[in-house]
C-alpha cells in the first residue's frame, strides 16, 4: 500500500491490518500521533485523512491507502508554525504535549470547515479529545484566536518545549 503522509508517499508492505497509528509511528517514523487509550476515546492519535479527523488507533492502515494523511508535523515547521500552532504556543495551550497534536488537528479541520470563535462550537468540535493538564480553557481560547485569524509575534515565546510540542516533537 502507499501512504502519503505530510506530502511524502511511503510504500508499506504487509501492514494493511495494522492500525494506522502503529504504521505511522513504527514504519514511517512519524511520532506526532500518540498512543493514548487505544480505543478511540482520548483523541491523542488523531490525524487528518483527506482533511477529516480520524482516530488512527482504530483505523486499519489499509483503509488509508491512497489517501492524504496529515499529522501535526505536516501543519508547519519550527520556523514557520501554522496558525493553530502559533495560537497554541501564544495561549500556552500545551502543557505535557501528549494530547496536543490530536487537539491541533481537530481544531485545524474545524477552522478549515469554516469554524468560528464560538466557544460552544469549538467545544463540540473538540469533543472526545481528552486533556488532563490544561483544563481546556486555554485550548478553546487558542482555537478561537486561530478561527478569528489572530496573528502572533512568537519571537520570544516560541522556545523550547512549546515549539517542540507544537510541531510534534518528542516520543
N, C-alpha and C positions, 0 to 999 in steps of 0.2 A: 504494500500500500504506500501511497505518497501522502505525507502530511506537510502542508505548508504552514509553517509556524513563524509568525512575525516576518512574513515575506520571503522566507527561505524554505525550499522544498527539501524534505528529508525522505529517503526511501527506508522503510522499516519492514522487515520480513518476519512473518510468523507470529505477529503480536496482535492480530486483529481482535482477539477476545480479551486481551489485557485492557485494563482501564486506560483511558487517555491520560489520566494523571500519572500512572506508572510509566507509560511510554515517554511522556514529556520529560519527566524527571530522570528516569533511568537510561533511556536510549538516546534521547536528544540532548539532555543536559540542561534543560530549562527548569530553574528552581523557584520561579515566582509562584506558581500554584503550590499550595501547601496541602499536605495530608492531615486533615483535621479529624473529623468523625468517621470518615469512610462510609457514610450513609446519606450524604447529600443534605444534611441538616444544618451545617455550620457555614457553608459558603466559602471557606478558605481556599478551596480548589477551583473556584470559578474561573473560567476562561471564556473568551468570545469565540463562537463558532459561526462563521458568516455573519458576524456582528451581533449575535444574540448570546446572552449569558447562558452558560451551561455548566453544570456540576461535573467536572472532569473525573471525579472519583466514581461516578455512576455510568459514565459513557464509555461503551466499548470503543477502543481506538479505531476499529474498522469502520464505525459509523462516521468518523471524521475524515475518511479517505476522500481526497479531492476537495475538501473544504478549506477555507481560510481561517486559521486559528490565530487568535491574538492573545498574548499573555501580557502581564504588566511590563515585561521587558520590551514589548513592541509598541507601547504607548509613547515613549520618549526616551531620551538618553540623559545621563547625568548632566551633560552640558546644556541640553535643551529639553526640559521637562514638558510633558503635555499639560494642558490647563488643569486637569483634575489632579495631577501630581503636584503642580505648583500650589493648588488650593489646599491639598492635604498637608504639605510642608508648612505653608503660611499659617494655617489654623491649628497646627500641632495635632492633627487628627490621627497620627500614628504614634503608638507607644511601643509595644513589643514588636509590631510589624507582622504578626502571624496572619491576621485577617485582612491586612491592608490591601494586598494585591487583588483579592476577590471583591472587596468593597469598591476599589477604584474601577475595576472592570464593569461591575454592575452600574456604578454611577456614570461611567463613560457612556455605556449603552443607553441609560436613561436620558442623558443630555443629548446624545445623538438622535434620539427619537423625539426630540422637541421638549424634553422635560424642563420644568420651570424651577424657580427657587421656593416653591410652595413646600413647606416642611412636611405636611401630611403626605403629599405625593412622593416626596423623597423617602419618607419612612416606608411607604408602600413599595417603592422600587427596591429598597434595600431589605425588605422583609426576608427572613431566613438567613441573613448574614449575622453571625454572632461575633461580638467583640466583648472580651472580658476585661478590657483595660480602660477604655475611654469614656464609657457611659453614653456614647453615641452623639451627644450634643455637638462636639467638635467635628465629628464626621458629617453630620447633617449641615452644619454651618459651612463646611468646606464644599460640599456638593452644591449648596445654594449659591455660594460665591462663584463657583465654576459655571453653573447654569446661567447666572446673570452676566457672565463674561468678564468678571473682575480680573484684573491683572495684578501681578505682584512682583516687586523687586526682591529677589531672593539672594542677592549677592552676599548678604550677611547671615541669612537664616538657613540656606540650603547647604548645611555642613554635616559631616559625619554620618551618624546613623539615620538621620531623616532622609537625606538624599539616597542612601543605600536602600532604605525601606521603600521609598517612592519608585525606585527603578527595579525592584525585585531582587536585590542582592541578598545574600545570606542563604542559609540552608533551611 
